[in-house]
Amino acid sequence: MPPSRLAVLGGTGQQGRGLAQRFARAGFPVIVGSRAPDRAAALVAGWPDGARPIATADYGAAIERATVVVLAVPFESVGRLLDDRRQQFRADALVVDVTVPVTFGQGGPALAEVPEGSAAQHIRARLPAHARLAATFKTVPAHLLGDIERPLDCDEFVCGDSAEARTEAAALVQAIAGLRPIDVGPLARARAIEHVTLLAIAINRRHRIADARFKVIGL
Ligand SMILES: NC(=O)c1ccc[n+]([C@@H]2O[C@H](COP(=O)([O-])OP(=O)(O)OC[C@H]3O[C@@H](n4cnc5c(N)ncnc54)[C@H](OP(=O)(O)O)[C@@H]3O)[C@@H](O)[C@H]2O)c1
């Protein structure tokens, strides 16, 4: 089966760029979704050979064209984005939530309270019922992801609203060289994953590094 057509919304950003480039390298037809597709087209023209998307598009057009939609936009903007475009998801869409509701206040980085429990559950509440949702790529650091010649060599946690969504998302994680998917169960586990990202940020700051990441021992 040919690889899914995969849209990365926010593919011009730190996390989205690394994902878009690495998926393109893995052979996926990638669409970079952007609020400003022309500006995004100029940007991706400078990406390395073999890591460029097949197209850039506005968020609505990217959602309509993709069987996998990766949400790599700031958490604060994702609710509005979905409220405006929920009708545009294809019947077979798998949505992949990458967002982490981190705030950087005076007391240092923290997780914002989310009424639904986690960013992923906030997104679930705004997606059409037919769209399947998984959360992953929340802990792999953008700094490393975006340096596509460097191996990742770490695990990536996957949770989802069905076994099918988790299996499909795990296959996407596996498709990126050096990443191993770890299925952690239902979507409600997303908050725990988001806390792990916060921990990575804290480790980075304390130890003055930029690419703290995780491996599960014993699996
Ligand atoms: N940075 C990390 O290490 C990391 C790690 C794990 C998860 N994440 C998550 O990944 C997501 C993106 O983070 P990032 O660091 O890549 O952010 P970023 O560099 O600011 O990029 C996000 C992209 O989203 C789009 N965007 C920005 N503001 C928006 C708005 N108000 N409405 C709609 N789209 C907007 C922009 O693309 P256009 O201007 O082209 O539309 C931007 O390039 C966040 O939810 C973050 O929590 C980040």
The ligand as an ORCA input file, in Angstrom:
! r2SCAN-3c Opt
* xyz 0 1
  N       9.276     22.754     20.249
  C       9.318     21.540     20.804
  O      10.389     21.024     21.224
  C       8.045     20.718     20.907
  C       8.146     19.403     21.379
  C       6.986     18.650     21.473
  C       5.766     19.190     21.121
  N       5.709     20.478     20.683
  C       4.399     21.036     20.338
  O       4.378     21.278     18.938
  C       3.519     22.397     18.673
  C       4.297     23.410     17.842
  O       5.364     23.868     18.630
  P       6.580     24.638     17.956
  O       7.614     24.766     18.983
  O       6.901     23.984     16.663
  O       5.876     26.058     17.669
  P       6.243     27.133     16.561
  O       7.674     27.036     16.185
  O       5.665     28.413     17.044
  O       5.454     26.654     15.260
  C       4.114     26.410     15.206
  C       3.573     26.698     13.812
  O       2.169     26.797     13.993
  C       1.663     27.880     13.240
  N       1.029     28.843     14.151
  C       1.617     29.721     14.990
  N       0.695     30.459     15.641
  C      -0.481     30.019     15.214
  C      -1.818     30.395     15.498
  N      -2.107     31.349     16.382
  N      -2.808     29.753     14.854
  C      -2.538     28.778     13.974
  N      -1.280     28.382     13.651
  C      -0.272     29.002     14.268
  C       2.796     28.568     12.534
  O       2.772     28.174     11.170
  P       2.238     29.174     10.015
  O       2.676     30.551     10.407
  O       2.940     28.647      8.797
  O       0.765     28.995      9.978
  C       4.034     28.023     13.229
  O       5.101     27.833     12.328
  C       3.088     22.973     20.022
  O       1.798     22.570     20.344
  C       4.116     22.380     20.989
  O       3.590     22.218     22.290
  C       6.823     21.256     20.542
*
